Amino acid sequence: MRPLRSLRRNQRRSPGSYGLHYDPAFLSPGDREELCAWIETLHPLWEQRFSKNNPPPPGREQRQLLRPVYWLGNWQFACLDYYRPPHGLIDRCVRAQPFPTVLARLVAEIEDLARELFKPQDVPQGWHLNTCLVNFYGSRVESGKREDVARVGEHKDFEPGPVASISVGERAFFQFVQSTRPGERDAVVVQQWLDDGSLQLFAGDRFKKHLFHRVQRVDKRGGHAFAKHVEGFETRRVNLTLRYVPDEHVIPFRKLGPKAQEDVRGYMQELAKHAPFFGRELEGT
C-alpha cells in the first residue's frame, strides 16, 4: 500500500478545520487511468424518485433524478427512500456488485487515512467503506433541447462515520451550508472546487450532522467526456461517494419485502442486461 502521502500533502497546503480533508491530487496517473477505464464499462440507470408502493406525497409529482447513477456494495434505490437511520433501515440497501480491484485498493488507503485524521468517536466500531454511489454529472436532451443538470441540491449523508468522495473529469463547485431560517439553507460555511483526481473526506458532527452540502455547478472548460452509455446524456464529471452501511442492513434482493421487490424488479432486470451479478440475484428469487 502507498504511504499516507495525502495526509502529509494536506498538512502542507490546507490545514483547514477538523472534520474536513481535501487532497487535490489523490489519484496517481495510473490509478486515474485504471479507474476511468472501469467507469467506461458501466451502464448507469435513470431512476424515478417514487414508485407504485412509494407514491409521491400529496401535491408532488413523479420525477426523474437529475443524473444517472450506479451503486456498488449495495444499491440504495431512490424509490426505496435511501438509507436513513435510525428509522429508515428496512428494505433500503440491496446487495450490489463488489468494488473493482482499483477501487478496493483506493478504499483501503482512504480507510487508513480516515483513522489517522479523525477521532475514534467519529469512526464507528466496524466502520468500513462498503457502499459507493457513482454519480454521472452532465447534460441531458429533452424535446430536442440540451439542459445542464450537473448539480445536487442541499442534503446530508445519513450513513454513520466518515464519507469519502473521489472526483474525475471536470471540477465541481462544492459547498457546505447551514440553515439560517426554517426552509433556508443558503449560509455558505465552506466552499471549494473539487478537482479531477481529488479526494474529499469529511466526518464529525459539524460536517455530518449540522451542515448540509451540495454541488452548485460543474465546470465545462476542461474538455472531459465519458462513454455515452446513457441515451440522451453527456457525462463530463463522475463522482464516487463512499459511505458505510452496517453489514446487517445490506440484504440480497430475494430478502426484500414483496412491495420493495415489486418496485425495484424492473431496475434489477435492466441492470442484469449488462452485469451478470444482478441476473444471479434475480435468479435467487
For each residue, the residues with C-beta under 8 A, 3 or more apart:
1: 105 108 109 112
2: 5 28 109
3:
4: 7 8 109 112 113 116
5: 2 8 9
6: 9 10 21 23 26 109 113 199
7: 4 10 11 21 113 116 117
8: 4 5 11 12
9: 5 6 12 13 23 25
10: 6 7 13 14 15 16 21 22 23
11: 7 8 15
12: 8 9
13: 9 10 24
14: 10 22
15: 10 11
16: 10 20 21 22
17: 20 206
18: 204 206
19: 118 122 202 203 204 205 206 207 208
20: 16 17 176 190 200 201 202 207
21: 6 7 10 16 113 117 199 200 201 202
22: 10 14 16 192 194 198 199 200 201
23: 6 9 10 26 198 199 201
24: 13 195 197 198
25: 9 195 197 198
26: 6 23 166 197 198 199
27: 31 32 35 106 166 168 197 198 199
28: 2 31 32
29: 32 33
30: 33 34
31: 27 28 34 35 102 105 106
32: 27 28 29 35 36 168 196 197
33: 29 30 36 37
34: 30 31 37 38 102
35: 27 31 32 38 39 102 103 106 166 168
36: 32 33 39 40 168 226 238
37: 33 34 40 41
38: 34 35 41 42 100 102 103
39: 35 36 42 134 168 226 227 238
40: 36 37 226 227
41: 37 38
42: 38 39 70 134 229
43: 70 229 230 271 273 274 275
44: 68 69 70 134 136 229 230
45: 68 69 70 267 270 271
46: 64 65 68 230
47: 64 65 69 77 78 79 267
48: 51 62 63 64 65 78 79
49: 56 62 63 64 65 78 79
50: 54 55 56 62 63 79
51: 48 54 55 79 263 264
52: 55 262 263
53: 259 260 262 263
54: 50 51 79 80 81 263
55: 50 51 52
56: 49 50 60 61 62
57: 60
58:
59:
60: 56 57
61: 56
62: 48 49 50 56
63: 48 49 50
64: 46 47 48 49
65: 46 47 48 49 68 69 78
66: 149 151 152
67: 135 136 137 138 149 150 152
68: 44 45 46 65 136 230 233 235
69: 44 45 47 65 133 134 135 136
70: 42 43 44 45 133 134 136
71: 74 75 76 96 131 132 133 134
72: 96 97 98 99 103 131 132 134
73: 96 97 98 99 130 131 132 245 250
74: 71 93 94 95 96 130 131 245 250
75: 71 93 94 95 96
76: 71 80 82 83 92 93 94 131 133
77: 47 80 94 263 264 267
78: 47 48 49 65 81 82
79: 47 48 49 50 51 54 263 264
80: 54 76 77 91 92 94 260 263 264
81: 54 78 84 88 92
82: 76 78 88 92 158
83: 76 88 89 92 93 158 159 245 249
84: 81 87 88 89 92 158
85: 88 89 158 159 160
86: 89
87: 84
88: 81 82 83 84 85 92 158
89: 83 84 85 86 92 249
90: 257
91: 80 251 256 257 260
92: 76 80 81 82 83 84 88 89 249
93: 74 75 76 83 131 245 249 250 251
94: 74 75 76 77 80 250 251 252 253 256 264 268
95: 74 75 250 251 252 253 281
96: 71 72 73 74 75 277 278
97: 72 73 275 277 278
98: 72 73 104
99: 72 73 103 104 107 132
100: 38 103 104
101: 104 105
102: 31 34 35 38 105 106
103: 35 38 72 99 100 106 107 132 240
104: 98 99 100 101 107 108
105: 1 31 101 102 108 109
106: 27 31 35 102 103 109 110 166
107: 99 103 104 110 111 129 164 242
108: 1 104 105 111 112
109: 1 2 4 6 105 106 112 113
110: 106 107 113 114 129 164 199 201 242
111: 107 108 114 115 127 128 129
112: 1 4 108 109 115 116
113: 4 6 7 21 109 110 116 117 201
114: 110 111 117 118 123 161 162 164 201 203
115: 111 112 118 123
116: 4 7 112 113
117: 7 21 113 114 201 203
118: 19 114 115 122 123 162 203 204
119: 122 123 204
120: 123
121:
122: 19 118 119 161 162 203 204 205
123: 114 115 118 119 120 127 161 162 203
124: 127 160 161 244
125:
126: 246 247
127: 111 123 124 160 161 162 244
128: 111 244
129: 107 110 111 132 164 242 243 244
130: 73 74 244 245 247 250
131: 71 72 73 74 76 93 159 242 243 244 245 250
132: 71 72 73 99 103 129 240 241 242 243
133: 69 70 71 76 240 241 243
134: 39 42 44 69 70 71 72 238 239 240
135: 67 69 152 238 239 240 241
136: 44 67 68 69 70 226 230 233 235 237 238
137: 67 149 150 151 169 170 172 215 218 235 236 237 238 239
138: 67 148 149 150 218 233 234 235 236 237
139: 146 147 148 149 150 233 234 236
140: 146 147 149 232 233 234
141: 144 145 146 147 232 233
142: 145 147 232
143:
144: 141
145: 141 142
146: 139 140 141 234
147: 139 140 141 142
148: 138 139
149: 66 67 137 138 139 140
150: 67 137 138 139 170 172 215 217 218 236 237
151: 66 137 214 215 216 217 218
152: 66 67 135 155 214 215
153: 214
154: 177 185 212 213 214
155: 152 212 213 214
156: 208 209 211 212 213
157: 163 208 213 241 243
158: 82 83 84 85 88
159: 83 85 131 163 243 244 245
160: 85 124 127 244 246
161: 114 122 123 124 127 203 243 244
162: 114 118 122 123 127 201 202 203 244
163: 157 159 201 202 203 208 241 242 243
164: 107 110 114 129 199 200 201 241 242 243
165: 194 199 200 201 239 240 241 242
166: 26 27 35 106 198 199 239 240 242
167: 171 172 194 195 196 197 198 200 237 238 239 240
168: 27 32 35 36 39 196 197 224 237 238 239
169: 137 196 222 224 226 235 236 237 238
170: 137 150 196 218 219 220 221 222 224 236 237
171: 167 193 194 195 196 218 219 222 237
172: 137 150 167 193 194 215 217 218 219 237 239
173: 191 192 193 194 215 216 217 218 219
174: 191 192 193 194 200 213 214 215 216
175: 188 189 190 191 213 214 216
176: 20 188 189 190 191 207 211 212 213
177: 154 185 186 187 188 189 211 212 213 214
178: 185 187 189 210 211 212
179: 182 184 185 187 212
180: 184 185 186 187
181: 184
182: 179
183:
184: 179 180 181 187
185: 154 177 178 179 180 212
186: 177 180
187: 177 178 179 180 184
188: 175 176 177 191
189: 175 176 177 178 211
190: 20 175 176
191: 173 174 175 176 188
192: 22 173 174
193: 171 172 173 174 219
194: 22 165 167 171 172 173 174 198 200 239
195: 24 25 167 171 198
196: 32 167 168 169 170 171 222 224
197: 24 25 26 27 32 167 168
198: 22 23 24 25 26 27 166 167 194 195
199: 6 21 22 23 26 27 110 164 165 166
200: 20 21 22 164 165 167 174 194
201: 20 21 22 23 110 113 114 117 162 163 164 165
202: 19 20 21 162 163 207 208
203: 19 114 117 118 122 123 161 162 163 207 208
204: 18 19 118 119 122 207 208
205: 19 122 208 209 210
206: 17 18 19 209 210 211
207: 19 20 176 202 203 204 210 211 213
208: 19 156 157 163 202 203 204 205
209: 156 205 206
210: 178 205 206 207
211: 156 176 177 178 189 206 207
212: 154 155 156 176 177 178 179 185
213: 154 155 156 157 174 175 176 177 207
214: 151 152 153 154 155 174 175 177
215: 137 150 151 152 172 173 174 218
216: 151 173 174 175
217: 150 151 172 173
218: 137 138 150 151 170 171 172 173 215 236 237
219: 170 171 172 173 193 222
220: 170 236
221: 170
222: 169 170 171 196 219 236
223:
224: 168 169 170 196 236 237
225: 234 235 236
226: 36 39 40 136 169 235 236 238
227: 39 40 235
228: 231 233 234 235
229: 42 43 44
230: 43 44 46 68 136 233 235
231: 228
232: 140 141 142
233: 68 136 138 139 140 141 228 230
234: 138 139 140 146 225 228
235: 68 136 137 138 169 225 226 227 228 230 238
236: 137 138 139 150 169 170 218 220 222 224 225 226
237: 136 137 138 150 167 168 169 170 171 172 218 224
238: 36 39 134 135 136 137 167 168 169 226 235
239: 134 135 137 165 166 167 168 172 194
240: 103 132 133 134 135 165 166 167
241: 132 133 135 157 163 164 165
242: 107 110 129 131 132 163 164 165 166
243: 129 131 132 133 157 159 161 163 164
244: 124 127 128 129 130 131 159 160 161 162
245: 73 74 83 93 130 131 159 249 250
246: 126 160 249 250
247: 126 130 250
248:
249: 83 89 92 93 245 246
250: 73 74 93 94 95 130 131 245 246 247
251: 91 93 94 95 255 256
252: 94 95 255 281 284
253: 94 95 256 261 264 268 281 282 284 285
254: 281 284 285
255: 251 252
256: 91 94 251 253 260 261 264
257: 90 91 260 261
258: 261 262
259: 53 262 263
260: 53 80 91 256 257 263 264
261: 253 256 257 258 264 265 285
262: 52 53 258 259 265
263: 51 52 53 54 77 79 80 259 260
264: 51 77 79 80 94 253 256 260 261 267 268
265: 261 262 268 269 282
266: 269 270
267: 45 47 77 264 270 271
268: 94 253 264 265 271 272 278 281 282
269: 265 266 272 273 278 282
270: 45 266 267 273
271: 43 45 267 268 274 275 278
272: 268 269 275 276 278 279 281 282
273: 43 269 270
274: 43 271
275: 43 97 271 272 278 279
276: 272 279 280
277: 96 97 280 281
278: 96 97 268 269 271 272 275 281 282
279: 272 275 276 282 283
280: 276 277 283 284
281: 95 252 253 254 268 272 277 278 284 285
282: 253 265 268 269 272 278 279 285
283: 279 280
284: 252 253 254 280 281
285: 253 254 261 281 282
